[in-house]
Amino acid sequence: MIRLGRVQVKVIERVVATIPLALAVALAAFVLMRAIPGDPVDIMMGEGASSSEEEMAALRTGLGLDQPIHRQLVVYLKALLRGDLGYSIVRSRPVAQMIREALPATIELAMCAMLFALALGIPVGVVSALKHNTAFDRVSTAVSFIGVSLPAFWLGIVGILVFSMTFGWLPTSGRIAYGMEPRHITGLLTLDALLTGDMTALGNALRHLCLPAAALGLGVAAVVARVTRSSMLDVLGSDYVLFARAKGVPEPAVTTRHALRNAMIPTVTLVGLQFGSLLGGNMIVETIFGWPGLGRVVVDAIFARDYPVVQAAVMVYALTFVGVNLITDLLYTVLDPKMALE
């Protein structure tokens, strides 16, 4: 008989707990989408179109929109329990297929934005803590305040105006130039280019990633820098850091092995929350840059009242938050083995 450890049991409990959460999210998405004014049939037919009432009624019946709300809900939940996300009302395609096609682009953009944020935010936060109350600390604190205050869509527009329209250094939209796509393996263009050794495609994909990833990552980098600075200041004044210095441990080792590892716990929490936000909150940025990700699909579906697409995407975003939070909790036990998974 297989005996599970404490961590495995907690992970299973978290996974099981996502079932009622997923149902609650599905119910909320179903109800709220139908509370939004507008009829998808009118949008599909076109406002002011000369379609007859019979044609519109036939289309509404074919889509199941003529049924009472509670019957539509029952049909939707039964299909959901079978793993069927339904068909797009507007595109007449399986919603699951649309999500599979769009999700890799969103994941790639979110990962690059987070890597950019960590590569910038953590070093700035650490140096600010080590140089507390110096000119560098004051300037970085002021810049981080500005970074937190500026919305990502505004940074994206400014980036397009400066780096694309003025200097012509970077492309304004898309994931990669037409005809340069690497062989499909994972759906992540940069990773596929690396796996296939296509450096030309890799360079082009990275150029397309620069502006949207920076627009999304700058705000996160500012928050990461502030949290890292605050955590490092607390840890640097602790007894075990003072004891390590008293023993003559080199300062770089004190900073990295003793201080930074413990200071990273609040940062890991922040990163988990922010990564979920990057996956679910980049709709406007994807639209601005013509990024063919899930966010852009959702925006188009909202305007078209494409209920199945929006409902499925909301569930994907919710489950992503749950998964990221679980991974974050597991990382706690790696950074500090004394911490148990609650």
C-alpha positions as CSV (number, residue, x, y, z in Angstrom):
1,M,0.0,0.0,0.0
2,I,1.4,3.4,-0.9
3,R,1.9,5.8,2.0
4,L,1.9,9.4,1.2
5,G,3.9,12.1,3.0
6,R,2.5,15.2,4.6
7,V,3.4,17.4,1.5
8,Q,1.7,14.9,-0.9
9,V,-1.4,14.8,1.2
10,K,-1.6,18.6,1.3
11,V,-1.1,18.9,-2.4
12,I,-4.0,16.4,-3.0
13,E,-6.2,18.3,-0.6
14,R,-5.5,21.6,-2.5
15,V,-6.2,19.9,-5.9
16,V,-9.5,18.5,-4.6
17,A,-10.4,21.9,-3.2
18,T,-10.2,23.4,-6.7
19,I,-13.3,21.4,-7.8
20,P,-15.9,23.5,-5.9
21,L,-13.9,26.6,-6.7
22,A,-14.0,25.8,-10.4
23,L,-17.8,25.2,-10.2
24,A,-18.3,28.5,-8.4
25,V,-16.2,30.4,-11.0
26,A,-18.2,28.7,-13.8
27,L,-21.5,29.7,-12.2
28,A,-20.3,33.3,-11.7
29,A,-19.0,33.6,-15.2
30,F,-22.3,32.1,-16.6
31,V,-24.5,34.5,-14.7
32,L,-22.5,37.7,-15.1
33,M,-22.0,37.2,-18.9
34,R,-25.7,37.0,-19.4
35,A,-26.3,40.0,-17.2
36,I,-24.3,42.1,-19.6
37,P,-26.6,44.1,-22.0
38,G,-26.5,42.9,-25.6
39,D,-27.6,39.9,-27.6
40,P,-25.0,37.8,-29.4
41,V,-27.4,37.0,-32.2
42,D,-27.8,40.8,-32.9
43,I,-24.0,41.2,-32.9
44,M,-23.6,38.2,-35.3
45,M,-26.3,39.4,-37.6
46,G,-25.0,42.9,-37.5
47,E,-26.7,45.9,-36.1
48,G,-29.2,47.3,-38.6
49,A,-29.0,44.2,-40.8
50,S,-32.1,43.2,-42.8
51,S,-32.3,39.7,-41.3
52,S,-35.9,38.6,-40.6
53,E,-37.2,37.7,-37.2
54,E,-37.5,34.1,-38.3
55,E,-33.9,33.9,-39.2
56,M,-32.8,35.4,-35.9
57,A,-35.1,33.2,-34.0
58,A,-33.8,30.1,-35.8
59,L,-30.2,31.1,-35.0
60,R,-31.1,31.8,-31.4
61,T,-32.7,28.3,-31.2
62,G,-29.7,26.7,-32.8
63,L,-27.4,28.3,-30.2
64,G,-29.7,27.3,-27.4
65,L,-30.2,30.9,-26.4
66,D,-34.0,30.6,-26.5
67,Q,-34.0,28.3,-23.5
68,P,-34.6,29.7,-20.0
69,I,-31.5,30.7,-18.1
70,H,-31.7,27.8,-15.6
71,R,-31.9,25.3,-18.5
72,Q,-28.9,26.9,-20.2
73,L,-27.0,26.6,-16.9
74,V,-27.9,22.9,-16.6
75,V,-26.8,22.2,-20.1
76,Y,-23.6,24.1,-19.6
77,L,-22.7,22.4,-16.3
78,K,-23.4,18.9,-17.7
79,A,-21.1,19.7,-20.7
80,L,-18.4,21.0,-18.3
81,L,-18.5,17.9,-16.2
82,R,-17.8,15.9,-19.4
83,G,-14.8,18.2,-20.1
84,D,-16.7,19.9,-23.0
85,L,-16.1,23.6,-23.0
86,G,-18.5,24.1,-25.9
87,Y,-18.3,25.8,-29.2
88,S,-17.6,29.5,-29.9
89,I,-20.9,31.2,-30.9
90,V,-19.0,33.6,-33.3
91,R,-16.3,31.4,-34.7
92,S,-18.1,28.0,-34.6
93,R,-15.0,26.3,-33.3
94,P,-14.4,24.2,-30.2
95,V,-13.5,26.6,-27.3
96,A,-10.9,24.1,-26.0
97,Q,-9.1,24.3,-29.3
98,M,-9.1,28.1,-29.3
99,I,-7.7,28.1,-25.8
100,R,-5.0,25.6,-26.6
101,E,-3.9,27.7,-29.6
102,A,-3.9,31.0,-27.7
103,L,-2.6,30.0,-24.3
104,P,1.1,29.4,-25.2
105,A,1.4,33.0,-26.4
106,T,0.0,34.3,-23.2
107,I,2.2,32.0,-21.1
108,E,5.3,33.0,-23.1
109,L,4.6,36.7,-22.6
110,A,3.9,36.3,-18.9
111,M,7.0,34.3,-18.3
112,C,9.2,36.8,-20.2
113,A,7.6,39.7,-18.3
114,M,8.2,38.0,-15.0
115,L,11.8,37.1,-15.8
116,F,12.4,40.7,-16.8
117,A,10.8,41.9,-13.5
118,L,12.9,39.5,-11.4
119,A,16.2,40.3,-13.3
120,L,15.6,44.0,-12.6
121,G,13.7,44.1,-9.3
122,I,15.7,41.7,-7.1
123,P,19.2,43.2,-7.8
124,V,17.8,46.7,-7.3
125,G,16.1,45.7,-4.1
126,V,19.2,44.0,-2.7
127,V,21.5,46.8,-3.6
128,S,19.1,49.4,-2.1
129,A,19.0,47.5,1.2
130,L,22.8,47.2,1.3
131,K,23.2,50.9,0.4
132,H,20.4,52.0,2.8
133,N,19.8,55.8,2.9
134,T,22.3,56.4,0.1
135,A,21.6,58.3,-3.1
136,F,21.1,55.0,-4.9
137,D,18.5,53.9,-2.4
138,R,16.6,57.1,-2.6
139,V,16.6,57.2,-6.4
140,S,15.6,53.6,-6.8
141,T,12.8,54.1,-4.2
142,A,11.5,57.1,-6.2
143,V,11.7,55.3,-9.5
144,S,9.9,52.3,-8.0
145,F,7.0,54.5,-6.9
146,I,6.8,55.9,-10.5
147,G,6.9,52.3,-11.9
148,V,4.1,51.2,-9.7
149,S,1.9,54.2,-10.6
150,L,2.2,53.9,-14.4
151,P,-0.3,51.4,-16.0
152,A,1.1,48.8,-18.4
153,F,-1.0,49.9,-21.4
154,W,0.4,53.4,-21.1
155,L,3.9,52.1,-21.0
156,G,3.2,49.9,-24.0
157,I,1.9,52.9,-26.0
158,V,4.9,55.0,-25.1
159,G,7.2,52.1,-26.0
160,I,5.6,51.8,-29.4
161,L,5.9,55.6,-30.0
162,V,9.5,55.7,-29.0
163,F,11.1,52.4,-29.9
164,S,9.0,51.5,-32.9
165,M,7.6,54.7,-34.5
166,T,10.5,57.0,-33.7
167,F,13.6,54.8,-33.9
168,G,12.3,51.8,-35.7
169,W,14.2,49.4,-33.4
170,L,11.4,47.0,-32.5
171,P,8.2,45.7,-34.1
172,T,4.8,47.1,-33.1
173,S,2.7,43.9,-33.1
174,G,2.7,40.1,-33.5
175,R,4.8,37.3,-32.0
176,I,7.2,36.8,-35.0
177,A,7.6,37.8,-38.6
178,Y,5.5,36.0,-41.1
179,G,7.3,32.9,-42.5
180,M,9.9,32.7,-39.7
181,E,8.0,30.5,-37.3
182,P,10.2,27.6,-35.9
183,R,8.9,24.0,-36.0
184,H,6.1,23.6,-33.5
185,I,7.0,21.7,-30.4
186,T,5.7,23.4,-27.3
187,G,3.9,26.4,-28.8
188,L,6.4,28.8,-27.0
189,L,8.2,30.3,-30.0
190,T,11.4,31.2,-28.1
191,L,11.7,27.7,-26.6
192,D,10.8,26.0,-29.9
193,A,13.5,28.1,-31.6
194,L,16.1,27.0,-29.0
195,L,15.1,23.3,-29.3
196,T,15.3,23.4,-33.1
197,G,18.5,25.5,-33.1
198,D,16.8,28.2,-35.2
199,M,18.6,31.3,-34.0
200,T,17.1,33.6,-36.6
201,A,13.6,32.8,-35.4
202,L,14.8,33.1,-31.8
203,G,16.2,36.6,-32.4
204,N,13.0,37.7,-34.2
205,A,10.7,36.3,-31.5
206,L,12.7,38.1,-28.8
207,R,12.5,41.4,-30.7
208,H,8.7,41.0,-30.8
209,L,8.7,40.1,-27.1
210,C,10.7,43.1,-25.9
211,L,8.1,45.8,-25.8
212,P,5.0,43.9,-24.4
213,A,7.2,42.0,-21.9
214,A,8.8,45.3,-20.7
215,A,5.4,47.0,-20.5
216,L,4.0,44.3,-18.3
217,G,7.2,43.7,-16.3
218,L,8.2,47.2,-15.3
219,G,5.4,47.6,-12.8
220,V,6.0,44.2,-11.4
221,A,9.8,44.9,-11.2
222,A,9.0,48.1,-9.2
223,V,6.9,46.1,-6.6
224,V,9.5,43.3,-6.5
225,A,12.3,45.8,-5.8
226,R,10.4,47.4,-2.9
227,V,9.4,44.1,-1.3
228,T,12.9,42.7,-1.7
229,R,14.5,45.9,-0.2
230,S,12.1,45.8,2.8
231,S,12.7,42.1,3.4
232,M,16.5,42.4,3.1
233,L,16.5,45.3,5.6
234,D,14.7,43.1,8.1
235,V,17.0,40.1,7.6
236,L,20.2,42.1,7.6
237,G,19.5,43.3,11.1
238,S,18.8,39.8,12.4
239,D,21.0,37.9,14.9
240,Y,22.1,35.1,12.6
241,V,23.4,37.6,10.0
242,L,25.3,39.5,12.7
243,F,26.7,36.3,14.0
244,A,27.8,35.2,10.5
245,R,29.6,38.5,10.1
246,A,31.2,38.2,13.6
247,K,32.6,34.7,12.5
248,G,34.3,36.4,9.6
249,V,32.1,35.1,6.8
250,P,32.7,37.0,3.6
251,E,30.1,39.7,2.9
252,P,29.0,38.2,-0.4
253,A,28.3,34.9,1.3
254,V,26.5,36.7,4.1
255,T,24.3,38.5,1.6
256,T,23.5,35.5,-0.7
257,R,23.5,32.4,1.6
258,H,22.2,33.9,4.9
259,A,20.3,37.1,4.1
260,L,18.9,36.8,0.5
261,R,17.5,33.2,0.9
262,N,15.4,34.2,3.9
263,A,14.4,37.5,2.5
264,M,13.1,35.8,-0.7
265,I,10.1,34.3,1.1
266,P,7.9,37.5,0.9
267,T,9.2,38.0,-2.6
268,V,8.1,34.5,-3.6
269,T,4.6,35.2,-2.3
270,L,4.5,38.4,-4.4
271,V,5.8,36.7,-7.5
272,G,3.2,34.0,-7.3
273,L,0.4,36.6,-7.1
274,Q,1.9,38.8,-9.8
275,F,2.4,35.9,-12.2
276,G,-1.2,35.0,-11.9
277,S,-2.1,38.6,-12.6
278,L,0.2,38.7,-15.6
279,L,-1.6,35.6,-17.1
280,G,-5.0,37.0,-16.4
281,G,-4.6,40.7,-16.5
282,N,-2.7,41.3,-19.8
283,M,-5.7,41.6,-22.0
284,I,-5.2,45.3,-22.9
285,V,-1.5,44.9,-23.5
286,E,-2.1,41.9,-25.8
287,T,-4.7,44.0,-27.7
288,I,-2.4,47.0,-28.0
289,F,0.5,44.9,-29.4
290,G,-1.7,42.6,-31.5
291,W,-0.4,39.7,-29.4
292,P,-2.3,36.5,-30.4
293,G,-2.8,35.3,-26.8
294,L,-5.7,34.3,-24.7
295,G,-6.3,37.9,-23.4
296,R,-6.9,39.2,-26.9
297,V,-9.3,36.2,-27.6
298,V,-11.2,37.1,-24.4
299,V,-11.5,40.8,-25.4
300,D,-12.9,39.9,-28.8
301,A,-15.3,37.4,-27.2
302,I,-16.5,40.0,-24.7
303,F,-17.4,42.4,-27.4
304,A,-19.1,39.7,-29.4
305,R,-20.9,38.3,-26.4
306,D,-19.3,34.9,-27.1
307,Y,-20.4,33.3,-23.9
308,P,-18.7,29.9,-24.1
309,V,-15.3,31.5,-24.8
310,V,-15.4,34.0,-21.9
311,Q,-16.7,31.4,-19.5
312,A,-13.9,28.9,-20.4
313,A,-11.2,31.6,-20.2
314,V,-12.4,32.8,-16.8
315,M,-12.1,29.2,-15.5
316,V,-8.6,28.9,-17.0
317,Y,-7.5,32.2,-15.3
318,A,-9.0,31.1,-11.9
319,L,-7.4,27.6,-12.0
320,T,-4.1,29.3,-13.0
321,F,-4.2,31.4,-9.9
322,V,-4.9,28.3,-7.8
323,G,-2.0,26.4,-9.4
324,V,0.4,29.3,-9.0
325,N,-0.5,29.7,-5.4
326,L,0.1,26.0,-4.8
327,I,3.5,26.2,-6.4
328,T,4.3,29.2,-4.3
329,D,3.4,27.3,-1.1
330,L,5.7,24.5,-2.2
331,L,8.5,26.9,-2.8
332,Y,8.2,28.1,0.8
333,T,9.2,24.6,2.0
334,V,12.3,24.7,-0.3
335,L,13.4,28.1,1.0
336,D,12.7,27.3,4.6
337,P,12.2,23.6,5.4
338,K,10.8,24.5,8.8
339,M,7.7,25.9,7.1
340,A,4.9,23.3,6.6
341,L,2.4,23.4,3.8
342,E,-0.8,24.5,5.4
